[in-house]
Amino acid sequence: MRKRPFQRDSDLELLQNFNAEAVAATDSLGYVHPGDIPHRLYSGNKLYDPSEVMTLWEDEKGVAAWVLVSPRFKGFDAQVRPDLRGGELEWEVLRHSTNETKALKAKYAIEGDEILADAFRGDDIRHEILLELGWKPAGEPDYVINRATLEELEEPVFPDGYSVRSPTGVEEAAALAEVHSASFGSTWDEVLYRKLMESPGYAPEREFVVVAPGGGFAAFTVTWHDHRNRMGLFEPVGTHKDHRRLGLGKQLIRYGMKRMAKEGMTSAIVATFVSNKGAQGLYEGCGFAPWYELDPFTMPA
């Protein structure tokens, strides 16, 4: 077994293929959508070097496991190949995840006295190992993955003066950074968003923006395709704070679902926090229903 840091752009393809095969073998129980990997690596962890936060394990079959630590979120993603679940490797991976999350949280002076983990409800192996390693359950599920079939889709209807398209390229990085930040109160700027657009896995034709009457961006979503499982992913989805309560999010999701169907997807998923009732209502209004819930765990940092 070889353990190494994420080293090159081609590693992303290895990891996405790994997760696509794992999803196919397990119906996604315990595994993130392949599109979540570039999103979490280059967007959620945009302030960090990939080689510092991501680690791979490889054996004679290829990728055996990977871990992505997210310092500012005080947590991690840990994926172990289905045939190796529950064995010595998974214990090693979760020990590594715990120790690296603590170390990077301290290195970057992230506030808070806890680190965080989660496990799919129904993934008894992950629950058992986390408990044995000293993680404590932190209440009811706090995160839900919703799924919809891409059949009999409704046509999107945008308010008068609003239209939808994909970005033209990196020349619109500043406008994209602005709508992202205005949707979530985040810290995107032109430089960071240009870097994201130039990262592996990103494709402008899979990002969609709603253009307001004045020409600015009013809402956006980035979509991802898992061709192995014919499953799309919306991640993220946001509406500019100045353009809310117009139904833009709902129409954008409908638009994205139709585009996914044209690309051969038969289902789509989108995740949200259980506490975000507005988002949950939006997705249910577009035909999504809860699929998997994730149970939270905490540990002193």
C-alpha positions in Angstrom: 0.0 0.0 0.0 1.4 3.4 -1.0 0.4 6.6 0.7 1.0 10.0 -1.0 -0.2 13.5 -1.4 -2.4 14.8 -4.3 0.3 15.6 -6.8 -1.0 16.5 -10.2 -4.1 17.4 -12.2 -4.4 13.8 -13.5 -5.0 12.7 -9.9 -8.5 14.2 -10.1 -9.6 11.9 -12.9 -8.3 8.9 -10.8 -10.4 10.0 -7.9 -13.5 10.7 -9.9 -13.3 7.3 -11.6 -12.8 5.7 -8.2 -15.9 7.4 -6.7 -18.0 6.6 -9.8 -17.2 2.9 -9.4 -17.9 3.0 -5.7 -21.2 4.7 -6.2 -22.2 2.1 -8.8 -21.3 -0.7 -6.3 -23.1 0.8 -3.3 -25.9 2.9 -4.6 -24.0 5.9 -3.2 -24.2 4.8 0.5 -21.1 6.4 2.0 -19.7 7.9 -1.1 -19.8 11.4 -2.6 -20.7 12.2 -6.2 -17.6 12.4 -8.4 -18.4 16.1 -9.0 -18.2 16.8 -5.3 -14.4 16.1 -5.4 -13.3 19.0 -7.6 -15.9 21.2 -5.9 -14.7 20.5 -2.4 -11.0 20.5 -3.4 -10.9 23.7 -5.6 -13.9 25.7 -4.3 -14.4 24.7 -0.6 -10.7 24.6 -0.1 -9.7 27.4 -2.5 -7.4 28.9 0.1 -5.2 25.8 0.5 -2.7 23.9 -1.6 -4.3 20.6 -2.8 -1.1 18.7 -1.9 -1.5 19.8 1.7 -5.1 18.9 2.2 -5.6 15.7 0.1 -4.0 12.3 0.5 -4.3 9.2 -1.6 -3.7 5.5 -0.8 -2.9 3.2 -3.7 -2.4 -0.6 -4.1 -2.1 -3.0 -7.1 -5.7 -2.3 -8.1 -5.3 1.5 -8.2 -6.8 4.0 -5.7 -7.6 2.3 -2.4 -8.7 5.4 -0.4 -8.5 9.1 -0.3 -8.9 11.9 2.3 -9.6 15.6 1.9 -9.2 17.7 5.0 -11.1 21.0 5.0 -9.4 23.2 7.6 -11.9 26.1 7.6 -14.8 23.7 7.9 -12.9 21.8 10.7 -13.8 18.5 9.0 -12.8 16.0 6.3 -14.0 13.6 3.6 -12.7 10.0 3.8 -13.5 7.5 1.0 -12.4 3.8 1.1 -12.8 1.4 -1.7 -15.8 -0.9 -1.1 -13.8 -4.1 -1.0 -11.6 -2.6 1.8 -14.4 -1.2 4.0 -14.1 -2.0 7.7 -10.5 -3.3 7.5 -7.2 -2.1 8.6 -7.0 0.6 5.9 -10.2 2.3 6.9 -9.0 2.5 10.5 -5.7 4.0 9.2 -7.6 6.5 7.0 -9.8 7.7 9.8 -6.9 8.1 12.2 -5.1 10.1 9.5 -8.2 12.2 8.9 -8.7 12.9 12.6 -5.0 13.9 13.2 -4.7 16.0 10.0 -7.9 17.9 10.7 -6.6 18.8 14.2 -3.2 19.7 12.8 -4.4 21.9 10.0 -7.1 23.6 12.1 -4.3 24.6 14.5 -1.9 25.6 11.7 -4.5 28.0 10.2 -5.8 29.2 13.6 -9.4 28.2 12.8 -11.7 29.2 15.6 -13.6 26.6 17.7 -12.7 23.9 20.2 -14.1 20.9 18.2 -13.5 19.2 14.9 -16.3 17.6 12.9 -17.1 14.4 11.0 -20.2 12.8 9.5 -21.4 9.4 8.4 -24.2 8.3 6.1 -27.1 6.9 8.1 -27.0 3.2 7.3 -23.2 3.1 7.0 -22.7 1.0 10.1 -19.0 0.5 9.4 -18.2 4.2 9.5 -20.3 4.8 12.5 -18.6 2.0 14.5 -15.1 3.1 13.7 -15.7 6.8 14.5 -17.1 5.8 17.8 -14.2 3.5 18.6 -11.8 6.3 17.7 -13.4 8.6 20.3 -15.8 10.6 18.1 -19.1 11.5 19.8 -22.6 11.6 18.1 -23.8 15.2 17.8 -27.5 14.8 17.5 -29.9 14.2 14.7 -28.9 14.2 11.0 -27.8 17.7 10.0 -27.3 17.2 6.2 -29.5 15.6 3.7 -28.9 14.4 0.1 -32.0 14.8 -2.1 -32.6 12.9 -5.4 -34.9 13.3 -8.3 -35.5 11.4 -11.5 -35.1 13.3 -14.7 -38.4 12.4 -16.3 -41.4 14.5 -17.3 -39.5 17.7 -16.5 -41.3 21.1 -16.4 -40.2 23.9 -18.6 -38.4 26.7 -16.8 -40.2 30.1 -17.0 -38.1 33.1 -15.9 -39.6 36.4 -14.9 -39.8 39.1 -17.6 -36.4 40.5 -18.3 -34.4 37.6 -16.8 -32.6 35.0 -19.0 -30.3 32.1 -18.4 -27.0 31.2 -20.1 -23.5 29.8 -19.3 -20.5 32.1 -18.6 -18.5 33.0 -21.7 -15.2 32.3 -19.9 -12.7 33.6 -17.4 -13.4 37.2 -18.6 -16.6 36.9 -16.4 -14.8 35.8 -13.3 -15.4 39.1 -11.5 -19.2 38.9 -12.1 -19.3 35.3 -11.1 -17.4 36.0 -7.9 -19.8 38.8 -7.1 -23.0 36.6 -7.5 -21.4 33.8 -5.5 -20.4 36.2 -2.6 -23.8 38.0 -2.7 -25.6 34.6 -2.5 -23.7 33.2 0.4 -21.8 36.0 2.1 -18.6 34.4 1.0 -15.2 35.8 0.1 -14.8 35.2 -3.6 -13.0 37.7 -5.7 -12.0 37.9 -9.4 -8.6 36.3 -8.8 -9.9 33.4 -6.8 -12.8 32.7 -9.2 -10.5 32.8 -12.2 -8.3 30.3 -10.5 -11.4 28.1 -9.9 -12.4 28.4 -13.6 -8.9 27.3 -14.6 -8.8 24.3 -12.2 -9.3 20.6 -13.4 -12.8 19.5 -13.6 -14.5 22.9 -14.1 -16.3 23.5 -17.4 -18.1 26.8 -18.1 -20.8 25.0 -20.1 -21.9 23.3 -16.8 -22.2 26.5 -14.9 -25.4 28.4 -15.5 -26.2 32.0 -14.6 -29.5 33.9 -14.5 -28.9 37.4 -16.1 -31.0 40.2 -14.6 -32.6 43.0 -16.7 -29.6 45.3 -16.0 -27.1 42.7 -17.2 -25.8 41.6 -13.8 -26.0 38.0 -12.6 -29.0 37.3 -10.3 -28.5 33.6 -9.6 -26.2 30.7 -10.5 -25.5 27.0 -10.2 -22.7 24.7 -11.1 -23.7 21.2 -12.3 -21.6 18.0 -12.5 -22.1 14.8 -14.5 -21.4 11.2 -13.4 -21.6 9.4 -16.7 -20.9 6.0 -15.2 -24.1 6.2 -13.1 -25.9 8.8 -15.2 -26.4 11.0 -12.2 -26.1 14.8 -12.1 -25.2 17.0 -9.2 -26.1 20.6 -8.4 -23.3 22.1 -6.3 -23.6 24.9 -5.5 -26.9 26.8 -6.1 -27.3 30.4 -5.1 -29.5 33.5 -5.6 -28.1 37.0 -5.3 -29.5 38.7 -2.2 -31.0 41.5 -4.3 -33.0 39.1 -6.5 -34.6 36.8 -4.1 -38.3 35.8 -3.8 -38.7 35.9 -7.6 -38.6 32.2 -8.1 -35.2 32.3 -9.9 -33.8 29.4 -8.0 -36.6 27.1 -8.9 -36.5 28.0 -12.6 -32.7 27.6 -12.6 -32.9 24.2 -11.1 -35.6 23.2 -13.7 -33.3 24.5 -16.4 -30.3 22.6 -15.1 -32.4 19.4 -14.8 -33.3 19.6 -18.5 -29.7 20.2 -19.5 -28.6 17.2 -17.4 -31.2 15.0 -19.2 -29.9 16.1 -22.6 -26.4 15.0 -21.5 -27.7 11.5 -20.7 -28.3 11.8 -17.0 -31.3 9.9 -15.6 -31.3 11.3 -12.1 -29.9 14.3 -10.2 -28.9 15.0 -6.6 -28.5 18.1 -4.5 -27.6 18.4 -0.8 -28.5 20.9 1.9 -28.5 21.3 5.7 -31.6 20.1 7.4 -31.9 23.4 9.1 -32.1 25.2 5.7 -35.9 24.8 5.3 -36.0 27.3 2.4 -33.6 25.3 0.3 -35.2 22.1 1.2 -38.6 23.5 0.1 -37.0 24.7 -3.1 -35.7 21.3 -4.0 -38.9 19.5 -3.1 -40.8 21.9 -5.3 -38.5 20.8 -8.2 -39.3 17.1 -7.6 -36.5 16.2 -5.3 -37.0 13.9 -2.2 -34.7 13.1 0.7 -32.5 10.1 -0.2 -29.6 9.9 2.4 -29.2 11.6 5.7 -25.8 12.2 7.4 -25.3 11.9 11.1 -22.9 14.4 12.7 -20.0 13.6 15.1 -17.7 15.9 17.1 -14.3 15.5 18.9 -12.3 18.0 20.9 -9.7 19.7 18.9 
